[in-house]
Amino acid sequence: MTLADLLPALGAFLAGAVVASLLWWVWNWYQDGSGGPAPAPPVPPAGPRSRPASTRADGVLRTSQRVLLHLSRQARLAYGDVAGPELTQAGISRALSVSQPALARVLRRLLDGDAILEMRTHVKGQSKRLKVYQLTVHGEAIARDIRGQVARRAFEGGPGPTAPPVGPDPALTLSPVEA
């Protein structure tokens, strides 16, 4: 047997010894409690997600709040359903009397905040599929909060949030109850 025959076996033995010593060192490092890395700080529990800003000082609902209320009044789409035009950008824009460029910016922020979903589906009266919008569970919770805020302010007789008086959707015009 020559030295050339022993080199592969010797190399494998040395590699195994190095790996074993590294494992032994790492094991002891974590076991003694003094040499290991500091424990990770506890992860804070997931709190409520940020909510859209409150109503404006003049009591008018923000466009994002009006969009959430509008979508909360629409029927949920199941897989394969044909959407109504009120779930499209043009339909929401018409219902809220908001320009489409302004609405597109609001929808993008709501999408980024996980309040709404965007999907492409068939729409009644349209020959091609269009983007439609629906509330997420998070968006439904925000819409409930907005409705509760409107109801509380109306109940207290104070200047409750209202939608601008223009627009064909009278359900979005929320006026306070007279005391």
Secondary structure by P-SEA (a helix, b strand, c coil): cccccaaaaaaaaaaaaaaaaaaaaaaaaaccccccccccccccccccccccccccccccccaaaaaaaaaaabbbbcccccccccccaaaaaaaacccaaaaaaaaaaaaaaccbbbbbbbcccccbbbbbbbbcaaaaaaaaaaaaaaaaaaaaccccccccccccccccccccccc
